[in-house]
């Protein structure tokens, strides 16, 4: 699929969903946490914002800055669609708190007042959508950012 079309399809998929599963790990012990998520308006990026409460997932990211995110369409819709997003490194997993230069901007994106916001800048988006085959494309697409 042409990259610009893929970006449009990814953005549309993400805009229609509000919950992700954030997967972190520390000492080879994985943790998968369902969370609400928010995105910046516009098509310039795929940055994701979540408002984690301090806890194991935050400690995991601080110790091991590698995350995988799962987002899917519930099976009862009759669609087979899912997405995996990968982000690694502290330059792609940015914790924002009051006083940080980007915090106020991020606070306007997320719902409700947050003490801590995690900005996730994806490096790889893998998108599975069986309906793409009906349009002549592979049902599995990868976008490297």
Phi and psi in degrees as GROMACS dihedral restraints (atoms count N, CA, C in turn):
[ dihedral_restraints ]
;  ai    aj    ak    al  type     phi  dphi    fc
    3     4     5     6     1   -57.5    20    10
    4     5     6     7     1   141.9    20    10
    6     7     8     9     1   -57.0    20    10
    7     8     9    10     1   -43.4    20    10
    9    10    11    12     1   -64.3    20    10
   10    11    12    13     1   -37.7    20    10
   12    13    14    15     1   -68.0    20    10
   13    14    15    16     1   -41.3    20    10
   15    16    17    18     1   -61.2    20    10
   16    17    18    19     1   -44.1    20    10
   18    19    20    21     1   -58.7    20    10
   19    20    21    22     1   -41.3    20    10
   21    22    23    24     1   -64.4    20    10
   22    23    24    25     1   -42.7    20    10
   24    25    26    27     1   -66.7    20    10
   25    26    27    28     1   -40.2    20    10
   27    28    29    30     1   -63.4    20    10
   28    29    30    31     1   -46.3    20    10
   30    31    32    33     1   -60.4    20    10
   31    32    33    34     1   -43.5    20    10
   33    34    35    36     1   -62.2    20    10
   34    35    36    37     1   -44.5    20    10
   36    37    38    39     1   -58.9    20    10
   37    38    39    40     1   -49.0    20    10
   39    40    41    42     1   -65.0    20    10
   40    41    42    43     1   -38.6    20    10
   42    43    44    45     1   -66.4    20    10
   43    44    45    46     1   -21.1    20    10
   45    46    47    48     1   -91.5    20    10
   46    47    48    49     1    -0.5    20    10
   48    49    50    51     1  -123.5    20    10
   49    50    51    52     1   154.7    20    10
   51    52    53    54     1  -130.6    20    10
   52    53    54    55     1    -4.9    20    10
   54    55    56    57     1  -126.7    20    10
   55    56    57    58     1   136.9    20    10
   57    58    59    60     1  -127.6    20    10
   58    59    60    61     1   168.2    20    10
   60    61    62    63     1  -114.7    20    10
   61    62    63    64     1   115.5    20    10
   63    64    65    66     1   -92.7    20    10
   64    65    66    67     1   120.0    20    10
   66    67    68    69     1  -108.1    20    10
   67    68    69    70     1   123.3    20    10
   69    70    71    72     1  -126.1    20    10
   70    71    72    73     1   172.6    20    10
   72    73    74    75     1  -154.6    20    10
   73    74    75    76     1   146.5    20    10
   75    76    77    78     1  -148.2    20    10
   76    77    78    79     1   132.6    20    10
   78    79    80    81     1    52.6    20    10
   79    80    81    82     1    41.1    20    10
   81    82    83    84     1    62.3    20    10
   82    83    84    85     1    21.4    20    10
   84    85    86    87     1  -111.7    20    10
   85    86    87    88     1   111.5    20    10
   87    88    89    90     1   -79.3    20    10
   88    89    90    91     1   155.8    20    10
   90    91    92    93     1  -140.2    20    10
   91    92    93    94     1   127.6    20    10
   93    94    95    96     1  -117.2    20    10
   94    95    96    97     1   120.8    20    10
   96    97    98    99     1  -124.1    20    10
   97    98    99   100     1   115.7    20    10
   99   100   101   102     1   -68.2    20    10
  100   101   102   103     1   136.3    20    10
  102   103   104   105     1  -148.0    20    10
  103   104   105   106     1   151.3    20    10
  105   106   107   108     1   -74.9    20    10
  106   107   108   109     1   150.7    20    10
  108   109   110   111     1  -139.1    20    10
  109   110   111   112     1   161.0    20    10
  111   112   113   114     1  -139.1    20    10
  112   113   114   115     1   151.9    20    10
  114   115   116   117     1  -128.3    20    10
  115   116   117   118     1   154.0    20    10
  117   118   119   120     1   -69.2    20    10
  118   119   120   121     1   149.4    20    10
  120   121   122   123     1   -69.3    20    10
  121   122   123   124     1   154.1    20    10
  123   124   125   126     1    93.8    20    10
  124   125   126   127     1   172.9    20    10
  126   127   128   129     1  -107.5    20    10
  127   128   129   130     1    15.5    20    10
  129   130   131   132     1   -76.1    20    10
  130   131   132   133     1   -25.2    20    10
  132   133   134   135     1  -154.4    20    10
  133   134   135   136     1   177.6    20    10
  135   136   137   138     1  -121.8    20    10
  136   137   138   139     1    28.6    20    10
  138   139   140   141     1   -61.2    20    10
  139   140   141   142     1   136.6    20    10
  141   142   143   144     1  -116.0    20    10
  142   143   144   145     1   140.6    20    10
  144   145   146   147     1  -122.3    20    10
  145   146   147   148     1   132.6    20    10
  147   148   149   150     1  -131.0    20    10
  148   149   150   151     1   154.6    20    10
  150   151   152   153     1  -112.5    20    10
  151   152   153   154     1    79.3    20    10
  153   154   155   156     1   -73.4    20    10
  154   155   156   157     1   145.0    20    10
  156   157   158   159     1   -85.1    20    10
  157   158   159   160     1   146.2    20    10
  159   160   161   162     1   -55.4    20    10
  160   161   162   163     1   134.2    20    10
  162   163   164   165     1   172.5    20    10
  163   164   165   166     1  -159.2    20    10
  165   166   167   168     1   -59.7    20    10
  166   167   168   169     1   -42.7    20    10
  168   169   170   171     1   -64.0    20    10
  169   170   171   172     1   -37.3    20    10
  171   172   173   174     1   -66.2    20    10
  172   173   174   175     1   -46.3    20    10
  174   175   176   177     1   -61.1    20    10
  175   176   177   178     1   -41.4    20    10
  177   178   179   180     1   -58.5    20    10
  178   179   180   181     1   -46.5    20    10
  180   181   182   183     1   -65.9    20    10
  181   182   183   184     1   -38.8    20    10
  183   184   185   186     1   -63.7    20    10
  184   185   186   187     1   -38.3    20    10
  186   187   188   189     1   -80.3    20    10
  187   188   189   190     1   -35.2    20    10
  189   190   191   192     1  -140.9    20    10
  190   191   192   193     1    86.8    20    10
  192   193   194   195     1   -76.1    20    10
  193   194   195   196     1    65.0    20    10
  195   196   197   198     1  -136.8    20    10
  196   197   198   199     1   124.8    20    10
  198   199   200   201     1  -130.2    20    10
  199   200   201   202     1   154.3    20    10
  201   202   203   204     1  -126.7    20    10
  202   203   204   205     1   139.2    20    10
  204   205   206   207     1  -121.1    20    10
  205   206   207   208     1   132.0    20    10
  207   208   209   210     1  -111.9    20    10
  208   209   210   211     1   134.1    20    10
  210   211   212   213     1  -137.9    20    10
  211   212   213   214     1   136.1    20    10
  213   214   215   216     1  -146.4    20    10
  214   215   216   217     1   163.9    20    10
  216   217   218   219     1   -93.3    20    10
  217   218   219   220     1   128.3    20    10
  219   220   221   222     1   -55.3    20    10
  220   221   222   223     1   140.8    20    10
  222   223   224   225     1   -62.7    20    10
  223   224   225   226     1   -25.8    20    10
  225   226   227   228     1   -69.3    20    10
  226   227   228   229     1    -5.9    20    10
  228   229   230   231     1   -81.4    20    10
  229   230   231   232     1   -14.3    20    10
  231   232   233   234     1    84.7    20    10
  232   233   234   235     1     1.8    20    10
  234   235   236   237     1  -104.7    20    10
  235   236   237   238     1   146.2    20    10
  237   238   239   240     1  -111.0    20    10
  238   239   240   241     1   100.1    20    10
  240   241   242   243     1  -142.3    20    10
  241   242   243   244     1   138.4    20    10
  243   244   245   246     1  -161.4    20    10
  244   245   246   247     1   161.0    20    10
  246   247   248   249     1  -141.4    20    10
  247   248   249   250     1   140.1    20    10
  249   250   251   252     1  -122.5    20    10
  250   251   252   253     1   130.5    20    10
  252   253   254   255     1  -118.8    20    10
  253   254   255   256     1   134.3    20    10
  255   256   257   258     1  -116.3    20    10
  256   257   258   259     1   137.4    20    10
  258   259   260   261     1  -143.3    20    10
  259   260   261   262     1   132.3    20    10
  261   262   263   264     1  -133.8    20    10
  262   263   264   265     1   143.9    20    10
  264   265   266   267     1    96.9    20    10
  265   266   267   268     1   151.5    20    10
  267   268   269   270     1   -70.1    20    10
  268   269   270   271     1   -14.9    20    10
  270   271   272   273     1   -81.9    20    10
  271   272   273   274     1   -10.5    20    10
  273   274   275   276     1  -113.5    20    10
  274   275   276   277     1   -11.7    20    10
  276   277   278   279     1  -123.5    20    10
  277   278   279   280     1    92.9    20    10
  279   280   281   282     1  -112.4    20    10
  280   281   282   283     1   116.1    20    10
  282   283   284   285     1   -83.9    20    10
  283   284   285   286     1   129.3    20    10
  285   286   287   288     1  -118.1    20    10
  286   287   288   289     1   135.2    20    10
  288   289   290   291     1  -136.6    20    10
  289   290   291   292     1   166.3    20    10
  291   292   293   294     1   -51.8    20    10
  292   293   294   295     1   134.2    20    10
  294   295   296   297     1   101.8    20    10
  295   296   297   298     1   -22.6    20    10
  297   298   299   300     1   -73.3    20    10
  298   299   300   301     1   148.4    20    10
  300   301   302   303     1   -61.1    20    10
  301   302   303   304     1   -33.2    20    10
  303   304   305   306     1   -93.0    20    10
  304   305   306   307     1    -5.7    20    10
  306   307   308   309     1   -60.2    20    10
  307   308   309   310     1   -47.8    20    10
  309   310   311   312     1   -62.3    20    10
  310   311   312   313     1   -39.4    20    10
  312   313   314   315     1   -61.0    20    10
  313   314   315   316     1   -47.1    20    10
  315   316   317   318     1   -65.1    20    10
  316   317   318   319     1   -37.8    20    10
  318   319   320   321     1   -62.3    20    10
  319   320   321   322     1   -29.1    20    10
  321   322   323   324     1   -75.0    20    10
  322   323   324   325     1   -18.9    20    10
  324   325   326   327     1   -86.9    20    10
  325   326   327   328     1   -40.9    20    10
  327   328   329   330     1   -83.5    20    10
  328   329   330   331     1   158.9    20    10
  330   331   332   333     1   -88.4    20    10
  331   332   333   334     1   128.3    20    10
  333   334   335   336     1    84.0    20    10
  334   335   336   337     1   156.9    20    10
  336   337   338   339     1   -72.8    20    10
  337   338   339   340     1   127.2    20    10
  339   340   341   342     1  -119.2    20    10
  340   341   342   343     1   147.8    20    10
  342   343   344   345     1   -88.6    20    10
  343   344   345   346     1   -28.1    20    10
  345   346   347   348     1  -139.6    20    10
  346   347   348   349     1   135.5    20    10
  348   349   350   351     1  -129.7    20    10
  349   350   351   352     1   133.7    20    10
  351   352   353   354     1  -103.6    20    10
  352   353   354   355     1   119.6    20    10
  354   355   356   357     1   -95.6    20    10
  355   356   357   358     1   122.8    20    10
  357   358   359   360     1  -111.1    20    10
  358   359   360   361     1   120.6    20    10
  360   361   362   363     1  -105.8    20    10
  361   362   363   364     1   102.3    20    10
  363   364   365   366     1   -61.7    20    10
  364   365   366   367     1   146.7    20    10
  366   367   368   369     1  -110.0    20    10
  367   368   369   370     1   -22.0    20    10
  369   370   371   372     1  -148.2    20    10
  370   371   372   373     1   133.1    20    10
  372   373   374   375     1  -124.6    20    10
  373   374   375   376     1   121.2    20    10
  375   376   377   378     1  -108.3    20    10
  376   377   378   379     1   125.0    20    10
  378   379   380   381     1  -123.8    20    10
  379   380   381   382     1   122.7    20    10
  381   382   383   384     1  -111.6    20    10
  382   383   384   385     1   122.7    20    10
  384   385   386   387     1  -148.6    20    10
  385   386   387   388     1   107.0    20    10
  387   388   389   390     1   -61.7    20    10
  388   389   390   391     1   -24.8    20    10
  390   391   392   393     1   -70.7    20    10
  391   392   393   394     1   -15.8    20    10
  393   394   395   396     1   -65.4    20    10
  394   395   396   397     1   -30.0    20    10
  396   397   398   399     1   -64.1    20    10
  397   398   399   400     1   -32.9    20    10
  399   400   401   402     1   -67.1    20    10
  400   401   402   403     1   -18.4    20    10
  402   403   404   405     1  -103.6    20    10
  403   404   405   406     1     9.7    20    10
  405   406   407   408     1    89.3    20    10
  406   407   408   409     1    13.4    20    10
  408   409   410   411     1  -114.6    20    10
  409   410   411   412     1   161.2    20    10
  411   412   413   414     1   -63.4    20    10
  412   413   414   415     1   142.2    20    10
  414   415   416   417     1   -73.2    20    10
  415   416   417   418     1   -10.4    20    10
  417   418   419   420     1  -119.0    20    10
  418   419   420   421     1   121.1    20    10
  420   421   422   423     1  -124.9    20    10
  421   422   423   424     1   146.5    20    10
  423   424   425   426     1  -125.6    20    10
  424   425   426   427     1   131.6    20    10
  426   427   428   429     1  -117.3    20    10
  427   428   429   430     1   117.0    20    10
  429   430   431   432     1   -95.5    20    10
  430   431   432   433     1   129.7    20    10
